[in-house]
Amino acid sequence: MSGPGPDRVSRVGTKSTKGTNSETRILLYYRFTRIADPTAVMLWQRTLCDSLGLRGRIIISHHGINGTVGGSLTAVKQYIRRTREYPGFHDMEFKWSPGSAEDFPKLSVKVRDEIVSFGAADELRVDEHGVVGGGTHLSPAEVNDLVEQKRDTGNDVVFFDGRNAMEAQIGRFRGAVVPDVDTTHDFLRELESGKYDDLKNRPVVTYCTGGIRCEVLSSLMRNRGFTDVYQIDGGIVRYGEQFGDSGLWEGSLYVFDKRMHMEFSEDAASLGTCVHCGTATHTFHNCANGECRDMILLCETCADTPSTAHCGKQACATTVS
């Protein structure tokens, strides 16, 4: 997690100095652990990021921390070292990604009830080891092994997408179940709808971008009677880093910054299609109707043409024509 934006690098409490550093990165990270005073941690993190010239989004709650920040390589390395000084974060894992501070409009550090919003703050339990009662953690290689083992027994693994349905339009695990959710708040409704009761005794591998949503989702599933639930250590990011496009992942990965998507190799499949002409694309755009702004897949031609730069709803088509 890092990138080329502001290149101020300093220790907290000292005067920032300016320099040049063309190497940049984005960091993605989270840690479920008890935090007694989230506000104090928030203020410390804001001061630290400001002093290092980092931008991004950090959420802190009594359950832990969830962040994505970008800046110079020197700054993000120092950020990792200083953040790990907090007792609950000493073994926190950071994932590196191409990008920079310029991929984020600003620095946002906030306290919330949950570090990922499922609407289950009172249900989720954490301790110093992480989420209590979540799915079994698997490395990317162990995911492939599990698929082979279960196939031999005739009880095939089911991949269960823990992201918003929109994200799965451009990439997903082969044959995955993609719940009809617009936000993580919709998952409780989906799990309790009965739609997936036939999976309660099947091996279910939950997956999401970096793993954080599945920490919570797998716990909620187990609490609702799903008996054989797994999650991928490091999520899609870690799986793609190891297997690229030669494994069970197909397509592009949606990311929540200016890049909008990333691929693990030049061989990435194009799963998304333009809502108007059907051309292969992995690029999302906001509907041109200012009162809608829904995110939809558009090819470059349709996105650049006023009469097709909309989501397809009749009201939006009429408004932008």
C-alpha positions in Angstrom: 0.0 0.0 0.0 1.8 3.2 -1.2 2.4 5.8 -4.0 4.0 9.0 -5.5 2.0 11.9 -4.0 3.4 14.1 -1.2 6.9 13.0 -0.4 7.2 14.4 3.1 8.8 11.8 5.4 9.4 12.3 9.1 8.9 10.9 12.5 5.8 11.8 14.4 6.5 14.8 16.6 9.3 16.1 14.4 9.4 18.6 11.7 8.6 17.1 8.3 11.3 17.3 5.6 10.8 17.4 1.9 12.6 15.2 -0.6 12.0 13.4 -3.8 11.1 9.7 -4.1 9.8 8.5 -7.5 8.9 5.1 -6.1 5.5 4.8 -4.7 3.1 2.2 -3.3 -0.4 1.6 -1.9 -0.8 -0.4 1.3 -3.8 -2.5 2.1 -4.2 -3.9 5.6 -6.5 -4.7 8.5 -6.4 -6.2 11.9 -9.2 -7.5 14.1 -8.2 -6.9 17.7 -9.7 -5.3 20.7 -9.2 -1.5 20.8 -10.2 0.1 24.1 -10.0 3.7 22.9 -10.6 4.0 19.1 -10.6 7.8 19.2 -7.0 7.9 20.6 -5.9 5.4 17.9 -7.6 7.5 15.2 -5.9 10.7 16.3 -2.5 8.9 16.4 -3.0 7.5 12.9 -4.1 10.8 11.5 -1.0 12.5 12.9 1.3 9.8 11.6 -0.2 9.8 8.1 -0.1 13.6 7.9 3.6 13.7 8.9 4.4 11.1 6.2 2.4 12.7 3.4 0.1 9.7 3.1 -3.4 9.7 1.7 -6.1 7.1 1.8 -8.9 5.8 4.1 -8.5 4.3 7.6 -11.4 3.1 9.7 -11.0 2.3 13.4 -13.5 0.7 15.8 -13.5 -1.4 19.0 -13.0 -4.4 16.7 -9.7 -3.2 15.1 -8.4 -1.2 12.1 -9.0 -1.3 8.3 -6.9 0.9 6.0 -5.7 1.7 2.5 -3.0 4.4 2.2 -0.7 5.5 -0.5 2.5 7.5 -0.6 6.3 7.4 -1.3 8.0 4.0 -0.7 10.1 5.6 2.1 7.0 6.9 3.8 4.9 3.7 3.6 7.8 1.7 5.0 8.1 4.1 7.9 4.3 4.0 8.3 4.4 0.2 8.7 7.2 0.3 11.2 5.5 3.0 13.4 2.0 1.3 13.1 3.4 -2.0 14.3 4.6 -0.3 17.5 1.0 -0.4 18.7 0.6 -3.7 20.7 -2.4 -4.9 18.9 -0.9 -4.3 15.5 2.6 -5.7 16.0 2.0 -8.7 13.7 -0.4 -7.0 11.3 0.2 -8.0 7.7 0.4 -5.3 5.0 -0.3 -6.0 1.3 1.6 -4.0 -1.3 0.0 -2.7 -4.5 1.1 -0.4 -7.4 -0.2 3.1 -6.9 0.4 6.4 -5.1 -1.1 9.0 -2.8 -2.6 10.6 -5.9 -5.0 7.6 -6.2 -6.9 9.1 -3.3 -8.5 12.5 -3.0 -7.4 13.1 0.6 -6.6 11.4 3.9 -9.7 10.2 5.8 -9.2 8.6 9.3 -12.5 7.9 11.1 -14.0 6.0 14.0 -16.9 3.7 13.2 -19.0 1.0 14.9 -17.5 -1.6 12.5 -14.3 -1.6 10.4 -16.4 -3.3 7.7 -20.1 -2.4 7.8 -22.2 -5.6 7.9 -24.6 -4.1 10.5 -23.4 -6.8 13.0 -21.4 -4.8 15.5 -23.1 -6.5 18.4 -22.8 -10.0 17.0 -19.1 -9.9 16.0 -16.7 -11.1 18.7 -12.9 -10.4 18.5 -10.0 -11.1 20.8 -6.2 -10.6 20.5 -6.1 -13.4 17.9 -8.8 -11.9 15.6 -12.4 -12.8 14.9 -13.8 -15.4 17.1 -15.7 -18.2 15.3 -14.8 -17.3 11.7 -14.2 -19.7 8.9 -11.0 -21.8 8.6 -8.1 -19.9 7.0 -6.6 -21.3 3.9 -3.5 -20.2 2.0 -4.0 -19.9 -1.8 -2.3 -23.2 -2.4 -4.5 -24.9 0.2 -7.6 -23.5 -1.6 -6.6 -25.4 -4.7 -5.8 -28.5 -2.7 -9.2 -28.3 -1.0 -11.0 -28.1 -4.4 -9.2 -31.2 -5.6 -9.8 -33.1 -2.4 -13.5 -32.3 -2.3 -13.9 -33.0 -6.0 -12.6 -36.5 -5.4 -15.3 -37.1 -2.8 -18.1 -35.8 -5.0 -18.8 -32.9 -2.6 -17.5 -30.0 -4.7 -16.3 -26.7 -3.1 -18.6 -23.7 -3.5 -17.0 -20.3 -3.9 -19.1 -17.7 -2.2 -18.5 -14.1 -3.2 -18.2 -11.8 -0.2 -18.2 -8.5 -2.2 -20.9 -6.3 -3.7 -22.4 -8.0 -6.7 -21.2 -5.2 -8.9 -17.6 -6.1 -8.2 -18.1 -9.6 -9.5 -19.2 -8.4 -12.9 -15.5 -8.1 -14.0 -13.9 -10.9 -12.0 -14.8 -13.9 -9.8 -13.7 -17.4 -8.9 -14.8 -20.0 -11.4 -18.4 -21.1 -10.8 -18.9 -18.8 -7.8 -22.1 -18.0 -6.1 -22.6 -14.2 -6.3 -25.2 -13.0 -3.8 -27.5 -10.2 -4.8 -26.1 -7.5 -2.6 -25.4 -3.8 -3.2 -23.6 -3.3 0.1 -22.3 -5.5 2.9 -25.3 -4.5 4.9 -27.4 -6.7 2.6 -25.6 -9.9 3.5 -27.5 -10.6 6.7 -30.8 -10.4 4.7 -29.4 -12.7 2.1 -28.1 -15.3 4.5 -31.4 -15.4 6.4 -33.5 -15.5 3.2 -33.2 -19.3 2.8 -31.7 -18.9 -0.7 -28.5 -20.6 0.4 -29.7 -23.2 2.8 -28.6 -26.0 0.4 -25.0 -24.9 1.1 -25.1 -25.3 4.8 -23.5 -28.8 4.7 -21.3 -28.1 1.7 -17.7 -26.9 1.8 -18.0 -23.1 1.2 -14.9 -20.9 0.5 -15.7 -17.3 1.0 -13.6 -14.7 -0.8 -13.2 -10.9 -1.1 -10.6 -8.4 -2.1 -8.1 -8.6 0.7 -9.8 -10.9 3.2 -11.4 -8.5 5.7 -15.0 -8.9 4.6 -14.7 -12.7 4.7 -13.4 -12.5 8.3 -16.9 -11.2 9.2 -19.0 -13.0 6.6 -17.6 -16.4 7.5 -18.4 -15.8 11.1 -22.0 -14.7 10.3 -22.4 -17.8 8.1 -21.2 -20.1 10.8 -23.6 -18.5 13.3 -26.4 -19.3 10.9 -25.8 -22.9 10.5 -23.2 -23.2 7.7 -21.0 -26.0 8.9 -18.0 -26.1 6.6 -16.8 -22.6 6.0 -13.4 -21.3 4.8 -11.7 -18.1 3.9 -8.7 -17.2 1.9 -5.7 -15.7 3.7 -5.1 -12.4 2.0 -8.2 -12.7 -0.2 -8.2 -12.4 -4.0 -5.1 -10.2 -3.9 -3.0 -12.9 -2.3 -4.4 -15.6 -4.5 -3.8 -13.6 -7.6 -0.3 -12.8 -6.6 0.5 -16.5 -6.3 -1.4 -18.0 -9.2 -2.1 -15.0 -11.5 -4.6 -16.1 -14.2 -3.5 -19.8 -14.2 -5.6 -20.8 -11.1 -9.3 -20.6 -10.2 -9.6 -16.8 -10.4 -11.0 -15.3 -13.6 -11.0 -11.7 -14.8 -10.1 -8.4 -13.2 -10.2 -7.3 -9.6 -12.3 -4.3 -8.7 -10.5 -1.9 -6.4 -11.7 1.1 -4.5 -9.4 3.9 -5.7 -8.9 5.8 -8.9 -7.5 2.7 -10.7 -11.0 1.1 -10.4 -9.6 -2.4 -11.4 -6.4 -4.3 -11.5 -5.2 -7.5 -13.4 -2.8 -10.2 -12.2 -1.4 -10.8 -15.7 -1.7 -9.8 -19.3 -3.8 -13.0 -19.8 -6.7 -11.8 -17.6 -10.0 -12.8 -19.0 -12.5 -10.1 -19.9 -15.7 -11.0 -18.1 -17.5 -7.6 -18.1 -19.5 -6.3 -21.0 -20.8 -2.8 -21.9 -24.4 -2.4 -20.8 -25.3 -0.9 -24.2 -23.3 -2.7 -27.0 -21.9 -5.8 -25.2 -18.3 -5.0 -26.0 -15.9 -6.5 -23.5 -14.8 -4.0 -20.8 -13.6 -3.9 -17.2 -14.2 -0.2 -16.7 -17.0 1.2 -14.5 -18.4 4.7 -15.1 -21.0 6.7 -13.2 -24.3 7.2 -15.1 -24.3 10.6 -16.7 -27.6 11.5 -15.1 -26.5 13.5 -12.1 -29.6 12.3 -10.1 -28.6 8.6 -10.7 -24.8 8.2 -10.8 -25.1 4.4 -10.7 -21.9 2.6 -11.5 -22.2 0.7 -14.7 -19.8 -1.0 -17.2 -19.3 1.0 -20.4 -16.9 0.6 -23.2 -14.9 3.7 -24.2 -17.1 4.5 -27.2 -20.4 4.4 -25.3 -18.9 6.3 -22.3 -17.7 9.1 -24.7 -21.1 9.3 -26.5 -23.7 11.4 -24.7 -26.6 9.3 -25.8 -25.1 6.2 -24.3 -23.3 7.5 -21.3 -26.0 6.3 -18.9 -27.1 3.2 -17.0 -29.8 2.1 -19.4 -32.8 3.1 -17.3 -35.4 4.9 -19.4 -35.5 7.9 -17.2 -31.7 8.3 -17.4 -31.7 7.8 -21.1 -34.3 10.5 -21.5 -32.4 12.9 -19.2 -29.0 12.6 -20.9 -30.3 12.6 -24.5 
